[in-house]
Amino acid sequence: MAEVNLLRHCPKTKRKLARPRSQNKANVQAAAKFEREYFDGRREEGYGGYKYDGRWVPVARDIINHFNLKPGNKILDIGCAKGFLVNDLMSVCPGLEVFGLDISRYATAHAEPEARNRIVVGTADNLPFADESFDAVISINTLHNLEGDRLKFALREIERLAPGCGYVQVDAYRTKAEREVFLGWVLTAVTFLMPNEWTDLFAEVGYTGDYNWTILDADSNWTDFNHTNRPTANKEVG
Ligand SMILES: C[S@@+](CC[C@H](N)C(=O)[O-])C[C@H]1O[C@@H](n2cnc3c(N)ncnc32)[C@H](O)[C@@H]1O
């Protein structure tokens, strides 16, 4: 189990929001459905257009190298959305058996054509696959959308499918200021913890794979949600 940043070659986008959006209940409710509003609706409700821009190609390379994956090996992406990474894993390593799973019918219906028949609709805490059936299981910015026992089940599911060969990236904060950014900005995450709290949880459930954190930039000028300074963030949604 190690902290490793498999998204280090993913370009960071700095997009400004008009105002912290999760104070608006309607935004949160729209996002929580993980339907069109979340992916391709207004920015206040989610991504504001979840489009392929090539950013996953270097990430796919790093994942393949990290797990030493070869043609014939199997990898699962949990929370794969429209299958951008599924697609790029297949194109970077032809012959790699790549699968995706996502709770969103909208995202899977609008998935990349090459990835569509590799993706199933389902939930991270109940994976329809046999024990030890994958060489690697990854889940990027997805598991923090679960809480309590469901989150624990989801981590155990990754361990069940690929013991010691998981990678999870989840929302985290290190300072009060970073937590404030989350509270004002994040729409769907229901569990966001400090890194040591996440690693304690991993140990508790027996998750032995790798991990990394998504941490939103705290703007030092932005302490009051009602004033007009604007937060910036290095991640689209969560
Ligand atoms: C922030 S997006 C991340 C998508 C993609 N992994 C990425 O990094 O671009 C979170 C994804 O998790 C999916 N999701 C949310 N809850 C889920 C669950 N319980 N099981 C599986 N997927 C879930 C959403 O539909 C969405 O596609």
The ligand as a Gaussian input file, in Angstrom:
#p B3LYP/6-31G(d) Opt

LIG

0 1
 C      -16.089000      12.890000     -10.342000
 S      -16.701000      11.694000     -11.482000
 C      -15.167000      10.932000     -11.938000
 C      -15.222000      10.304000     -13.296000
 C      -13.883000       9.791000     -13.791000
 N      -13.375000       8.721000     -12.949000
 C      -12.912000      10.935000     -13.865000
 O      -12.001000      10.999000     -13.015000
 O      -13.055000      11.767000     -14.774000
 C      -17.445000      10.491000     -10.416000
 C      -18.034000       9.318000     -11.165000
 O      -18.453000       8.351000     -10.209000
 C      -19.694000       7.831000     -10.620000
 N      -20.313000       7.272000      -9.411000
 C      -20.877000       7.937000      -8.386000
 N      -21.291000       7.083000      -7.433000
 C      -20.962000       5.841000      -7.871000
 C      -21.134000       4.536000      -7.340000
 N      -21.722000       4.313000      -6.151000
 N      -20.677000       3.488000      -8.059000
 C      -20.083000       3.676000      -9.263000
 N      -19.915000       4.882000      -9.831000
 C      -20.339000       5.953000      -9.130000
 C      -20.406000       9.021000     -11.253000
 O      -21.463000       8.654000     -12.102000
 C      -19.248000       9.682000     -12.000000
 O      -19.087000       9.145000     -13.281000

